[in-house]
Amino acid sequence: MSHSLLPTMNGETAQESKFESEIGQQSLFYHGQAKDFVDLHEQVETSVNLLDSLESFLSTFQKDLSSVSGQISELQERSKDIDNRLKSRRRIEKPLSSLLSDLTIPPSLAIAILDTDVGEPWIVTITDFEQRLDGLKVRSRVKAARDLGDVAEGLRIVAATKLRTFFLALLQPVRTSVTTNLQVMQTSIFVKYRALYAFLQRQAPNVANEVQRAYTGTARTYYETAFRRYIRSLGWIKARTPEKPEPIISGNGDNGGLDQDRLAFAKIQGSSVILAYMADDKTHEEPIEAILRSLFLVLMDNATAEYAFVTAFFRSESFAPPPAREPNSALFSPSATLLFPDCGFHDRRSNAGSEMGTHVSRSFSGNGHRPRDATARPSIMDKAERVPLDAIWKQILDPVLEYCKTFVTTVLEPIPPAVPLLTMIRLTEAVITEVQKRDCPPLENFLFAMRLQMWPAFQKIMSEHCDALRKLAEGSAASYFSRAASTTDVSVANICNRYIVMFNSFVILTDQEEETMIFSNLLRLRQELTKLIARHTENISDDVAKATKQSAMYEVLLQGLNKGTHLSTHPKSQKELAYWAEKEEEARRRIVTIAQSRRIGKR
């Protein structure tokens, strides 16, 4: 037993020794590495300290970052608020600027109104001032506007007073001497200062009415004096060449035949008008048609020009200043025949083409207001707007129209011959057409009345011609103290020639194929002339001689009616030629028939 335990103990001892040996080796190893471990330990402690410090820094940084983030959010909110406030201020910047501008009257504007005379600079000044006045009225709820109202009202009164004096002074030359050219003043002065008068219409109606009445009275005197002198001169010329109506059965010859020059007075285009100074030459004579044509053309040009001025200058307009001025816009479609009473009427050319002298253009400058364009023409105005303007025109030209009406009455008493009378009717119709183009309704109505006055006179003179022929044809002109008028070949030939002249003249003066008043009277006249020829030849016992005489007279009528190719193309001329050609053919057939029957009887 003792022997078995010994090896065991020896083995354990050996293991322990080995273990101790290993421990000793390790101890030696660690002792050898102790410095390194100490350094490593120090490094670890340093790293730990650094990590602790980093942890503390990061913790502080996170807090600082959270604080900065909050500040950035706050700055963003403040930035948005500032941006919104900026947008809001920008939105109110223009209205506020406009309000401040409207609620102020610059010293320069006040000085211009108070210390300067009315002139061209006032056109812009008054426009600016009126804009500010309207602004103060619109913003009357604003205290600043109410505070400035008294100052603005004082300036308005001063401006109205100065403008009243200015416009009345413009009329003074015309009041002093009627030789002043009113139309030149209208186009060069009044129209230029239209904006100033419009200011009075809107801001000082009483002053505007006073200026209007002053102008109306001055222009009325101007036109009345000028036309009275002119019509008096025309009356002197008219007295030198009295037109006596002669029945178609009286007179000698063919009255000179067809007078194309006198028929030309039926048109606006043509020769110049008669000037007043021509009446001083006692040898100067003019036909009645030329005298009436001169009067109507002068009346038309002056009256339509005056109407255009009245409707442009005195028309009420709302205040609407444009951004820029547009000068020299067209105002007057017709050019005016301007009056100079000391030397009559200047010779000027009408828009319709009448050769009445030099063309005169009339313009209108906006000067702070809308230019006078198509929208401002009288034809565009409604009736309510036109009525007061028509009344102004009538107040100005009523005396002139009365003078013209009286003169036309003297022209129709006694009634002139049929051809001159129809020439004057056609002239009146041509003038009416031109007046319609120029859009002057009051003058158009007056001319319509004159035309209605002429037509009954024409009907009367034509009826007298027809009655005279009828009585001559029927031989009913005989009485207890006188015998029936006898006819001769010469007298009947003269009547035929006068009929030819009258028919051709009527055709030249009539463009329409069917005009009852003209051709119904010619038809009556033709019927009576046919009866006269038949009555004149009925006393011839020889049938061949009778038919030959009738054929010769019909041939005279055919030859006279065939003169001028421009006449034969008219439908009425063709019918007239056909009628007399048929009559002439019937007479020839009777001659042949009677001759044949006589030859047969002789056999």
DAVENVEN-V11441 format. One record per pair of residues at least 4 apart in sequence whose C-alpha atoms are under 8 Angstrom apart, sorted by the first residue. I is the first residue (numbers start at 0). J is the second residue. If there is no record, write none. Layout:
i=I j=J
i=I j=J
This chain:
i=0 j=4
i=1 j=5
i=2 j=6
i=3 j=7
i=4 j=8
i=5 j=9
i=6 j=10
i=7 j=11
i=8 j=12
i=9 j=13
i=10 j=14
i=11 j=15
i=12 j=16
i=13 j=17
i=14 j=18
i=15 j=19
i=16 j=20
i=17 j=21
i=18 j=22
i=19 j=23
i=20 j=24
i=21 j=25
i=22 j=26
i=23 j=27
i=24 j=28
i=25 j=29
i=26 j=30
i=27 j=31
i=28 j=32
i=29 j=33
i=32 j=36
i=33 j=37
i=34 j=38
i=35 j=39
i=36 j=40
i=37 j=41
i=38 j=42
i=39 j=43
i=40 j=44
i=41 j=45
i=42 j=46
i=43 j=47
i=44 j=48
i=45 j=49
i=46 j=50
i=47 j=51
i=48 j=52
i=49 j=53
i=50 j=54
i=51 j=55
i=52 j=56
i=53 j=57
i=54 j=58
i=55 j=59
i=56 j=60
i=57 j=61
i=58 j=62
i=59 j=63
i=60 j=64
i=61 j=65
i=62 j=66
i=63 j=67
i=64 j=68
i=65 j=69
i=66 j=70
i=67 j=71
i=68 j=72
i=69 j=73
i=70 j=74
i=71 j=75
i=72 j=76
i=73 j=77
i=74 j=78
i=75 j=79
i=76 j=80
i=77 j=81
i=78 j=82
i=79 j=83
i=80 j=84
i=81 j=85
i=82 j=86
i=83 j=87
i=84 j=88
i=85 j=89
i=86 j=90
i=87 j=91
i=88 j=92
i=89 j=93
i=90 j=94
i=91 j=95
i=92 j=96
i=93 j=97
i=94 j=98
i=95 j=99
i=96 j=100
i=97 j=101
i=98 j=102
i=99 j=103
i=100 j=104
i=101 j=130
i=101 j=131
i=101 j=134
i=101 j=135
i=102 j=131
i=102 j=134
i=102 j=135
i=102 j=143
i=102 j=144
i=102 j=147
i=103 j=131
i=103 j=147
i=104 j=108
i=104 j=109
i=104 j=128
i=104 j=131
i=104 j=151
i=105 j=109
i=106 j=110
i=107 j=111
i=108 j=112
i=108 j=124
i=108 j=128
i=109 j=113
i=109 j=154
i=110 j=114
i=110 j=115
i=111 j=115
i=111 j=121
i=111 j=124
i=112 j=116
i=112 j=121
i=112 j=124
i=112 j=154
i=112 j=157
i=112 j=158
i=113 j=154
i=113 j=157
i=113 j=158
i=116 j=161
i=117 j=121
i=117 j=161
i=117 j=162
i=117 j=165
i=118 j=122
i=119 j=123
i=119 j=192
i=120 j=124
i=121 j=125
i=121 j=195
i=122 j=126
i=122 j=192
i=122 j=194
i=122 j=195
i=122 j=366
i=122 j=367
i=123 j=127
i=123 j=366
i=123 j=367
i=124 j=128
i=125 j=129
i=125 j=195
i=125 j=198
i=126 j=130
i=126 j=194
i=126 j=198
i=126 j=320
i=126 j=367
i=127 j=131
i=128 j=132
i=129 j=133
i=129 j=198
i=130 j=134
i=131 j=135
i=132 j=136
i=132 j=151
i=133 j=137
i=134 j=138
i=135 j=139
i=135 j=144
i=135 j=145
i=135 j=147
i=135 j=148
i=136 j=144
i=138 j=144
i=139 j=144
i=139 j=145
i=140 j=144
i=140 j=145
i=141 j=145
i=142 j=146
i=143 j=147
i=144 j=148
i=145 j=149
i=147 j=151
i=148 j=152
i=149 j=153
i=150 j=154
i=151 j=155
i=152 j=156
i=153 j=157
i=154 j=158
i=155 j=159
i=155 j=202
i=156 j=160
i=157 j=161
i=158 j=162
i=159 j=163
i=159 j=199
i=159 j=203
i=159 j=206
i=160 j=164
i=161 j=165
i=162 j=166
i=162 j=195
i=162 j=196
i=162 j=199
i=163 j=167
i=163 j=206
i=163 j=207
i=163 j=210
i=164 j=168
i=165 j=169
i=166 j=170
i=166 j=210
i=167 j=171
i=167 j=210
i=167 j=213
i=168 j=172
i=170 j=174
i=170 j=213
i=170 j=214
i=170 j=217
i=171 j=175
i=172 j=176
i=172 j=177
i=172 j=179
i=173 j=177
i=173 j=178
i=173 j=179
i=173 j=180
i=173 j=181
i=173 j=217
i=173 j=221
i=174 j=217
i=177 j=221
i=177 j=224
i=177 j=225
i=177 j=339
i=177 j=340
i=178 j=339
i=178 j=340
i=178 j=341
i=179 j=339
i=180 j=184
i=180 j=337
i=180 j=338
i=180 j=339
i=181 j=185
i=181 j=218
i=181 j=338
i=182 j=186
i=182 j=335
i=182 j=337
i=183 j=187
i=183 j=188
i=184 j=188
i=184 j=189
i=185 j=189
i=185 j=190
i=185 j=308
i=186 j=190
i=186 j=191
i=186 j=361
i=186 j=362
i=186 j=363
i=187 j=191
i=188 j=192
i=189 j=193
i=189 j=312
i=190 j=312
i=190 j=362
i=190 j=363
i=190 j=364
i=191 j=363
i=191 j=364
i=191 j=365
i=191 j=366
i=192 j=196
i=192 j=366
i=193 j=197
i=193 j=312
i=193 j=365
i=193 j=366
i=194 j=198
i=194 j=365
i=194 j=366
i=194 j=367
i=194 j=368
i=195 j=199
i=196 j=200
i=196 j=207
i=196 j=312
i=197 j=201
i=197 j=315
i=197 j=316
i=198 j=202
i=198 j=203
i=199 j=203
i=199 j=204
i=199 j=206
i=199 j=207
i=200 j=204
i=200 j=206
i=200 j=207
i=200 j=208
i=200 j=315
i=201 j=317
i=201 j=318
i=203 j=207
i=204 j=208
i=205 j=209
i=206 j=210
i=207 j=211
i=208 j=212
i=209 j=213
i=210 j=214
i=211 j=215
i=211 j=313
i=212 j=216
i=213 j=217
i=214 j=218
i=215 j=219
i=215 j=391
i=215 j=394
i=215 j=395
i=216 j=220
i=216 j=395
i=217 j=221
i=218 j=222
i=218 j=395
i=219 j=223
i=219 j=394
i=219 j=395
i=219 j=396
i=219 j=398
i=220 j=224
i=220 j=395
i=221 j=225
i=222 j=226
i=222 j=395
i=222 j=396
i=222 j=399
i=223 j=227
i=223 j=396
i=223 j=398
i=223 j=399
i=224 j=228
i=224 j=340
i=225 j=229
i=225 j=338
i=225 j=339
i=225 j=340
i=225 j=343
i=226 j=230
i=226 j=340
i=226 j=399
i=226 j=402
i=227 j=231
i=227 j=399
i=227 j=402
i=228 j=232
i=228 j=275
i=228 j=340
i=228 j=343
i=229 j=233
i=229 j=275
i=229 j=340
i=229 j=343
i=229 j=344
i=230 j=234
i=230 j=294
i=230 j=402
i=230 j=403
i=230 j=406
i=231 j=235
i=232 j=236
i=232 j=275
i=232 j=276
i=232 j=278
i=233 j=237
i=233 j=275
i=233 j=278
i=233 j=290
i=234 j=238
i=234 j=406
i=235 j=239
i=235 j=278
i=236 j=240
i=236 j=278
i=236 j=283
i=236 j=284
i=236 j=285
i=236 j=290
i=237 j=241
i=237 j=284
i=237 j=285
i=237 j=286
i=237 j=287
i=237 j=290
i=239 j=284
i=240 j=284
i=240 j=285
i=240 j=286
i=240 j=287
i=241 j=287
i=242 j=287
i=242 j=415
i=242 j=416
i=243 j=413
i=243 j=414
i=243 j=415
i=243 j=416
i=244 j=413
i=244 j=414
i=244 j=415
i=244 j=416
i=244 j=417
i=245 j=249
i=245 j=250
i=245 j=416
i=246 j=250
i=246 j=463
i=246 j=464
i=246 j=467
i=247 j=464
i=247 j=467
i=247 j=468
i=247 j=494
i=247 j=497
i=247 j=498
i=248 j=464
i=248 j=467
i=248 j=468
i=248 j=471
i=248 j=490
i=248 j=494
i=249 j=494
i=250 j=254
i=251 j=490
i=251 j=493
i=252 j=493
i=252 j=496
i=252 j=497
i=253 j=493
i=253 j=494
i=253 j=496
i=253 j=497
i=253 j=500
i=254 j=497
i=256 j=496
i=256 j=497
i=256 j=500
i=257 j=500
i=257 j=503
i=257 j=504
i=258 j=262
i=259 j=263
i=260 j=264
i=261 j=286
i=261 j=288
i=261 j=289
i=261 j=419
i=262 j=419
i=262 j=422
i=262 j=504
i=262 j=507
i=262 j=508
i=263 j=269
i=264 j=269
i=264 j=288
i=264 j=289
i=264 j=292
i=264 j=422
i=264 j=423
i=264 j=426
i=265 j=288
i=265 j=292
i=265 j=422
i=265 j=423
i=265 j=424
i=265 j=425
i=265 j=426
i=265 j=427
i=265 j=429
i=265 j=508
i=266 j=425
i=266 j=426
i=266 j=429
i=267 j=292
i=267 j=296
i=267 j=351
i=267 j=352
i=267 j=353
i=267 j=426
i=267 j=429
i=267 j=430
i=268 j=351
i=268 j=352
i=268 j=353
i=268 j=354
i=269 j=353
i=269 j=354
i=270 j=353
i=270 j=354
i=270 j=355
i=271 j=346
i=271 j=353
i=271 j=354
i=271 j=355
i=271 j=356
i=272 j=289
i=272 j=292
i=272 j=293
i=272 j=296
i=272 j=297
i=272 j=346
i=272 j=355
i=273 j=277
i=273 j=289
i=273 j=290
i=273 j=293
i=274 j=278
i=274 j=342
i=274 j=343
i=274 j=344
i=274 j=345
i=274 j=346
i=275 j=342
i=275 j=343
i=275 j=344
i=276 j=280
i=276 j=342
i=276 j=343
i=277 j=283
i=278 j=283
i=285 j=289
i=285 j=290
i=286 j=290
i=287 j=291
i=287 j=410
i=287 j=419
i=288 j=292
i=288 j=419
i=288 j=420
i=288 j=422
i=288 j=423
i=289 j=293
i=290 j=294
i=291 j=295
i=291 j=407
i=291 j=423
i=292 j=296
i=292 j=423
i=292 j=426
i=293 j=297
i=294 j=298
i=294 j=403
i=295 j=299
i=295 j=427
i=295 j=430
i=296 j=300
i=296 j=430
i=297 j=301
i=297 j=336
i=297 j=344
i=298 j=302
i=299 j=303
i=299 j=430
i=299 j=434
i=299 j=442
i=300 j=304
i=300 j=333
i=300 j=334
i=300 j=335
i=300 j=336
i=300 j=337
i=300 j=349
i=301 j=305
i=301 j=335
i=301 j=336
i=301 j=337
i=301 j=338
i=302 j=306
i=302 j=396
i=302 j=442
i=303 j=307
i=303 j=333
i=303 j=335
i=303 j=434
i=303 j=437
i=303 j=438
i=303 j=439
i=303 j=442
i=304 j=308
i=304 j=331
i=304 j=333
i=304 j=334
i=304 j=335
i=305 j=309
i=305 j=392
i=306 j=310
i=306 j=389
i=306 j=392
i=306 j=439
i=307 j=311
i=307 j=330
i=307 j=331
i=307 j=377
i=307 j=439
i=308 j=312
i=308 j=331
i=309 j=313
i=309 j=314
i=309 j=388
i=309 j=391
i=309 j=392
i=310 j=314
i=310 j=376
i=310 j=377
i=310 j=385
i=310 j=388
i=311 j=330
i=311 j=371
i=311 j=375
i=311 j=376
i=313 j=388
i=314 j=384
i=314 j=388
i=318 j=368
i=319 j=368
i=319 j=369
i=320 j=367
i=320 j=368
i=320 j=369
i=321 j=367
i=321 j=368
i=321 j=369
i=323 j=367
i=324 j=365
i=324 j=366
i=324 j=367
i=324 j=368
i=325 j=364
i=325 j=365
i=325 j=366
i=325 j=370
i=326 j=363
i=326 j=364
i=326 j=365
i=326 j=366
i=326 j=370
i=327 j=362
i=327 j=363
i=327 j=364
i=327 j=365
i=328 j=362
i=328 j=363
i=328 j=364
i=328 j=365
i=328 j=370
i=328 j=371
i=328 j=372
i=329 j=361
i=329 j=362
i=329 j=363
i=329 j=371
i=329 j=372
i=330 j=361
i=330 j=362
i=330 j=363
i=330 j=371
i=330 j=372
i=331 j=360
i=331 j=361
i=331 j=362
i=332 j=350
i=332 j=437
i=333 j=349
i=333 j=350
i=333 j=437
i=334 j=348
i=334 j=349
i=334 j=350
i=334 j=358
i=334 j=359
i=334 j=360
i=334 j=361
i=335 j=347
i=335 j=349
i=335 j=359
i=336 j=344
i=336 j=345
i=336 j=346
i=336 j=347
i=336 j=348
i=336 j=349
i=336 j=355
i=337 j=344
i=337 j=345
i=337 j=347
i=338 j=343
i=338 j=344
i=338 j=345
i=339 j=343
i=339 j=344
i=339 j=345
i=340 j=344
i=345 j=356
i=346 j=355
i=346 j=356
i=346 j=357
i=347 j=354
i=347 j=355
i=347 j=356
i=347 j=357
i=347 j=358
i=347 j=359
i=348 j=352
i=348 j=353
i=348 j=354
i=348 j=355
i=348 j=356
i=348 j=357
i=348 j=358
i=348 j=359
i=349 j=353
i=349 j=354
i=349 j=355
i=349 j=358
i=350 j=358
i=351 j=433
i=363 j=370
i=363 j=371
i=364 j=370
i=364 j=371
i=365 j=369
i=365 j=370
i=365 j=371
i=366 j=370
i=371 j=375
i=371 j=376
i=372 j=376
i=373 j=379
i=374 j=379
i=375 j=379
i=375 j=380
i=376 j=380
i=377 j=385
i=377 j=438
i=378 j=438
i=380 j=384
i=380 j=385
i=381 j=385
i=382 j=386
i=383 j=387
i=384 j=388
i=385 j=389
i=386 j=390
i=387 j=391
i=388 j=392
i=389 j=393
i=389 j=441
i=390 j=394
i=391 j=395
i=392 j=396
i=393 j=397
i=393 j=441
i=396 j=400
i=397 j=401
i=398 j=402
i=399 j=403
i=400 j=404
i=400 j=445
i=401 j=405
i=402 j=406
i=403 j=407
i=404 j=408
i=404 j=449
i=405 j=409
i=406 j=410
i=407 j=411
i=407 j=449
i=408 j=412
i=409 j=413
i=410 j=414
i=410 j=415
i=411 j=415
i=411 j=453
i=411 j=456
i=414 j=420
i=414 j=456
i=414 j=460
i=415 j=419
i=415 j=420
i=416 j=420
i=416 j=460
i=417 j=421
i=417 j=457
i=417 j=460
i=417 j=461
i=417 j=501
i=418 j=422
i=418 j=501
i=418 j=504
i=418 j=505
i=419 j=423
i=420 j=424
i=420 j=453
i=420 j=457
i=421 j=425
i=421 j=457
i=421 j=505
i=421 j=508
i=422 j=426
i=422 j=508
i=423 j=427
i=424 j=428
i=424 j=450
i=424 j=453
i=424 j=454
i=425 j=429
i=425 j=508
i=426 j=430
i=427 j=431
i=427 j=446
i=427 j=449
i=427 j=450
i=428 j=432
i=428 j=450
i=429 j=433
i=430 j=434
i=431 j=435
i=431 j=443
i=431 j=446
i=431 j=447
i=432 j=436
i=433 j=437
i=434 j=438
i=434 j=439
i=434 j=440
i=434 j=442
i=434 j=443
i=435 j=439
i=435 j=440
i=435 j=443
i=439 j=443
i=440 j=444
i=441 j=445
i=442 j=446
i=443 j=447
i=444 j=448
i=445 j=449
i=446 j=450
i=447 j=451
i=448 j=452
i=449 j=453
i=450 j=454
i=451 j=455
i=452 j=456
i=453 j=457
i=454 j=458
i=455 j=459
i=456 j=460
i=457 j=461
i=458 j=462
i=458 j=516
i=458 j=520
i=459 j=463
i=460 j=464
i=461 j=465
i=461 j=520
i=462 j=466
i=462 j=520
i=463 j=467
i=464 j=468
i=464 j=524
i=465 j=469
i=465 j=523
i=465 j=524
i=465 j=527
i=466 j=470
i=467 j=471
i=468 j=472
i=468 j=524
i=468 j=527
i=468 j=528
i=468 j=531
i=469 j=473
i=469 j=527
i=469 j=530
i=469 j=531
i=470 j=474
i=470 j=475
i=470 j=476
i=471 j=475
i=471 j=476
i=471 j=483
i=471 j=484
i=471 j=531
i=472 j=527
i=472 j=528
i=472 j=530
i=472 j=531
i=472 j=532
i=472 j=534
i=472 j=535
i=473 j=531
i=473 j=534
i=474 j=483
i=474 j=484
i=474 j=485
i=475 j=483
i=476 j=482
i=476 j=483
i=476 j=484
i=477 j=481
i=477 j=482
i=477 j=483
i=477 j=484
i=478 j=482
i=478 j=483
i=486 j=490
i=486 j=491
i=486 j=535
i=487 j=491
i=487 j=535
i=488 j=492
i=489 j=493
i=490 j=494
i=491 j=495
i=491 j=532
i=491 j=535
i=492 j=496
i=492 j=552
i=492 j=555
i=493 j=497
i=494 j=498
i=495 j=499
i=495 j=528
i=495 j=552
i=495 j=555
i=495 j=556
i=496 j=500
i=496 j=556
i=496 j=559
i=497 j=501
i=498 j=502
i=499 j=503
i=499 j=556
i=499 j=559
i=499 j=560
i=500 j=504
i=501 j=505
i=502 j=506
i=502 j=521
i=503 j=507
i=503 j=560
i=503 j=566
i=504 j=508
i=505 j=509
i=505 j=517
i=506 j=510
i=506 j=566
i=506 j=569
i=506 j=571
i=506 j=572
i=507 j=566
i=509 j=514
i=512 j=569
i=512 j=570
i=512 j=571
i=513 j=518
i=514 j=518
i=514 j=519
i=515 j=519
i=515 j=520
i=516 j=520
i=517 j=521
i=518 j=522
i=519 j=523
i=520 j=524
i=521 j=525
i=522 j=526
i=523 j=527
i=524 j=528
i=525 j=529
i=526 j=530
i=527 j=531
i=528 j=532
i=529 j=533
i=530 j=534
i=531 j=535
i=532 j=536
i=532 j=549
i=532 j=552
i=533 j=537
i=533 j=549
i=534 j=538
i=536 j=545
i=536 j=548
i=536 j=549
i=537 j=545
i=539 j=544
i=539 j=545
i=540 j=544
i=540 j=545
i=541 j=545
i=542 j=546
i=542 j=590
i=542 j=593
i=543 j=547
i=543 j=589
i=543 j=590
i=543 j=593
i=543 j=594
i=544 j=548
i=545 j=549
i=546 j=550
i=546 j=586
i=546 j=587
i=546 j=589
i=546 j=590
i=547 j=551
i=547 j=586
i=547 j=587
i=547 j=590
i=548 j=552
i=549 j=553
i=549 j=583
i=549 j=586
i=550 j=554
i=550 j=582
i=550 j=583
i=550 j=584
i=550 j=586
i=550 j=587
i=551 j=555
i=551 j=583
i=552 j=556
i=553 j=557
i=553 j=579
i=553 j=580
i=553 j=582
i=553 j=583
i=554 j=558
i=554 j=580
i=554 j=583
i=555 j=559
i=556 j=560
i=556 j=579
i=557 j=561
i=557 j=576
i=557 j=579
i=557 j=580
i=558 j=562
i=560 j=566
i=560 j=567
i=560 j=572
i=560 j=576
i=561 j=566
i=561 j=567
i=561 j=576
i=562 j=566
i=562 j=567
i=563 j=567
i=564 j=568
i=565 j=569
i=566 j=572
i=567 j=572
i=567 j=573
i=568 j=572
i=568 j=573
i=569 j=573
i=570 j=574
i=571 j=575
i=572 j=576
i=573 j=577
i=574 j=578
i=575 j=579
i=576 j=580
i=577 j=581
i=578 j=582
i=579 j=583
i=580 j=584
i=581 j=585
i=582 j=586
i=583 j=587
i=584 j=588
i=585 j=589
i=586 j=590
i=587 j=591
i=588 j=592
i=589 j=593
i=590 j=594
i=591 j=595
i=592 j=596
i=593 j=597
i=594 j=598
i=595 j=599
i=596 j=600
i=597 j=601
i=598 j=602
